[in-house]
Amino acid sequence: MIQAENLSMLYGPVTALDKANFEIKKGEVIGLLGPNGAGKSTTLKILTSYIYPTMGTAYVSGKDVRKDPVAVRKMIGYLPEQLPLYMDMEVCEYLRFVGNARGLYGLNLQKRLDWVVEKCGLKMMYRKIIRELSKGYKQRTALAQALLHDPEIIILDEPTSGLDPHQILEIRALINELAQEKTVIFSTHILQEIEAITDHIIVINRGKIVANGTIPDIRKQALAHQRLQLAVEKDTSSDDVKKALEEIDHIEKVEHQDRNDEIVYTIESSNEKNPLADISKLVREKSWNFTELKRHPLTLEEVFLALTVNAKGEKA
């Protein structure tokens, strides 16, 4: 559906995007993740042909964003971070204006208006002046304009910004519904949104794509080691357990903390060998009263922090 080839964007001496390559399939929900200034918005603006890349190009359903931007814009619905609203218009007036600009008139326009007003929860605000709306309803109105022409691809920059928890759940449900037939790309700083909605994540840091894949794939890319968790009842000396674990080959680090009536050990090992079997054998030999032994994958927040550090180990 979308293919980016060596996308680069320079703003004078600043490289906002550096030779980005990725592919997005039809029907996928893609989360674009990265710190402020990483290049997320630049990537979205290039895909919508809002700006042209300095080098490289992108194809949307086979259409080159450089050579055929009008065809690309017809296929895309775009909700930018800065909402594209005319504050002196009523919601109904604004949506009709957008519909006309998209070539919709008469019955076709009315059908699409009815659909977006229902899906975006705008019935009660339909005759309100946009300036008088809350931030959440302004966000909904801007989302409605992105969906009005029934685009094949929907690009959303911070789509849940300003919404309350109930509204966020409604937008999540809408995105999941849209993904049944459409491709959805959205950027966000809310890690819970990424986990709740996406099939696929692209992580950008300092203009470079540092990870690309499903959440399990991203965890593997971020993890320089394996992490496991062992819980042992407190009748066993924590120092003895820690020392015995550290003697197993490939185990690099063991930390522990109290949890109710047990001590939980977080074990990090190299990726060269799976230590689960060795730990299980040790537990049996030592007759430890253990309650749990399992893999302990990184949280998405830990993955994000691991991937978005610079060469000095500082947060970007």
Buried (B, 14 or more C-beta within 10 A) or exposed (E): BBBBBBBBBBEEEEBBBBBBEBEBEEBBBBBBBBBEBBBBBBBBBBBBBBBEBBEBBBBBBEBBBBEBBEBBBBBBBBBBEEBEBEEEBBBBBBBBEBBEEBEBEEEEBEEBBEBBBEBBBBEEBBEBBBEEBEEBBBBBBBBBBBBBBBBBBBBBBBBBBBBEEEBBEBBBEBBEEBBEEBBBBBBBBBBEBBBBBBBBBBBBBBBBBBBBBEBEEBBBBBBEBBBBBBBBEEEBEBEEBBEBBEEBEBBEEBEBEEEEEBBBBBBBBEEEBEBBEBBEEBBEEBEBEBBEBEEBBBEBEBBBBBBBBEEEEEEB
